[in-house]
Amino acid sequence: MRPVDLARRHGLSTQAVRNYEDAGIIPSAHRSRTGYRDYTATHAVGLAAYLALVPAFGHSTSRRIMRAVTGGRLDEALEYVDDGHVLLARDRTTLRTVEAALAELGAVTPDTASDARPPYSIGELARHLALNGATLRAWERLGVLAPQRDPRTGHRRYVAQDVRDAELAHLLRRGGQPLGAIATVLGELRDAGSPEALNRALEGWRRDLTSRGTAQLHAAGRLAAYLDVLDRSGTTG
């Protein structure tokens, strides 16, 4: 099979195919006496596997998987695949945490009256939550809280949104959520700007997770087919 034939089959340029070969993503092609590359069905199946892996695991991990498989290091390749599955499962857990937090958010969303009150100091907020200042400072270091500083004194100023965040963090901690997950929840909420905007963002996040999950299923089939071809042809290593 000529480079152009393999490239056209997958909607690539011939240079891209040569780059994948040079990078070890697919095996080295047989060379004719005149130096032309001759690709086989093994290369076609390998290239299909790589292109299926990319939407499932990203370019960097997909390259590592293919280099390991093509180089005969199956256990190494499977570890990269396992890591990708773990990351997807962790992202799903984070999404569930955020959604659970949003279910509680109505009780702690700042209202007009709370917006009008002066900012809390760290001591006032600690008393409001029945916590201590050291806990609030620790939460700030971990990204759970992000108060502003008074430009004159440098003291922390907790406005209504900060109080909302602290109350929500306190609620989630009582529910057993780890601080890392809580920081993710509140970071997403601050970035979105409102619970409604965060809900919309979460819908997009859920669609992305579903897409990654189905892509991983598809990629598994393509990768298994490549492994079968390599096993039959003895092309690895």
Secondary structure as UniProt FT lines:
FT   HELIX           3..9
FT   TURN            10..11
FT   HELIX           14..22
FT   TURN            23..24
FT   STRAND          30..31
FT   TURN            33..34
FT   STRAND          37..38
FT   HELIX           41..57
FT   HELIX           59..70
FT   TURN            71..72
FT   HELIX           74..105
FT   HELIX           106..108
FT   HELIX           112..116
FT   HELIX           122..129
FT   HELIX           133..141
FT   TURN            142..143
FT   STRAND          148..149
FT   TURN            151..153
FT   STRAND          156..158
FT   HELIX           160..174
FT   TURN            175..176
FT   HELIX           179..192
FT   HELIX           195..233
//
